[in-house]
Amino acid sequence: MSSPEDIARARQLKELEPLHEAWSNWTHARQSLEETLPLMQDPDPTMRTLASEEFTSLTHTLSTHISTTFPSLLVPPSSTRDLHALLELKAGVGGSEAALFLMDLLRVYVRYAGSVGWRTSIIQSNETESGGMRDAILEIKGEGAYDALRWESGVHRVQRVPATESSGRTHTSTVAVIVLPLSEEAESMSENDELFKMEDVRVEVMRARGAGGQHVNKTESAVRLTHTPTGITVSMQDERSQHQNKRRAFQVLRARLMDVKLSRDIANRRDTRRNLVRTADRSEKIRTYNYAQDRVTDHRIGLSLMNLTSFLEGDGVQDFLDALRRNWQEEIMEDVVGESE
């Protein structure tokens, strides 16, 4: 079994991988460019053409390293880079159509997570009679899941004609998404948790409500936690036993409290105008899904993609996440340069 020192050393080596890769690529490109320059004077026209094309490609690579790759390495390592994620989705305006759109978004995140090798589990859901969901909590297990998906926090708006709309009128509905950090220790109920004290948590048990099999309404398997200092409450009844529901409830409570701590830490920084709080305001409309125009628009960075189907299949999510991460890195780099002046 690996010691803490070995684990720390392995993480440090992994953090250095981007720097090593960038420098290796830069060195290789420079060497190739030096070897290409003499060939541009070759008496053979074909060789000169090939050398010219290679020269253009290599100079572009080197320019990209100078303008993008090396500056991005100035961004400090994220303190949450190893965390998993909990996604809380809640239907907003739009009634049953919002509940149906929530299921569409849930499938998008499940498909995307699967495409990058993360494991997912719906740990709580509240279904409607129309086939949608009023709310859901999705657990995503995978290193870096939180850092990758935290940009999804905010209000997602859909504009489309519901299947039940006979007049063809477009409806607008919303779903609120909150992305919470989840650590390996989140499922524990330790007396000495750094985020809360057990004496500050009120635990209530009750009978589960709604459909769910023989255990529903037969035993007191549902659990509700209340964190007294913050007023945060968590209710869980989807698991089959009180112990399982309690474990899940503490998992969600810890994720919410960690989110509060991270937000507080960001707010305490010297410059709060360029940070995640602004980029992922939970009350802010961050993205619009327009079915009639086959378009998805992220309002924070002004990016639009015209293939809505690709996004719903999980393929287009990466384009938005990459663009949002680049935007965040540029803001961080501006701060680093500003502090050095």
Salt bridges, closest charged atoms under 4 A:
ASP6 OD1 - ARG9 NH1 3.09
GLU15 OE2 - ARG81 NH2 2.29
ASP82 OD2 - ARG11 NE 3.94
GLU88 OE2 - ARG256 NE 2.66
GLU97 OE2 - ARG160 NE 2.28
ASP104 OD1 - ARG107 NH2 2.57
ASP104 OD2 - ARG160 NH1 2.82
GLU139 OE2 - ARG248 NH1 2.91
GLU143 OE2 - LYS14 NZ 2.76
ASP147 OD1 - ARG150 NE 3.95
GLU152 OE1 - ARG287 NH1 2.75
GLU165 OE1 - ARG169 NH2 3.89
GLU165 OE1 - HIS171 NE2 2.81
GLU184 OE2 - HIS84 NE2 2.94
GLU187 OE2 - LYS141 NZ 3.63
GLU187 OE1 - ARG247 NH1 2.93
ASP193 OD2 - ARG254 NE 2.89
GLU194 OE2 - ARG254 NH2 3.92
GLU204 OE2 - ARG202 NE 3.83
GLU204 OE2 - ARG224 NE 3.20
GLU239 OE2 - ARG248 NE 3.41
ASP259 OD1 - ARG282 NH2 2.92
ASP265 OD2 - LYS261 NZ 3.29
ASP271 OD1 - ARG273 NE 3.21
ASP298 OD2 - ARG287 NH2 3.04
ASP298 OD2 - ARG300 NH2 2.72
GLU313 OE1 - ARG111 NH1 3.79
GLU331 OE2 - ARG278 NH2 2.66
GLU334 OE1 - ARG274 NH1 2.94
ASP335 OD1 - ARG274 NE 3.64
GLU339 OE2 - ARG270 NH2 3.34
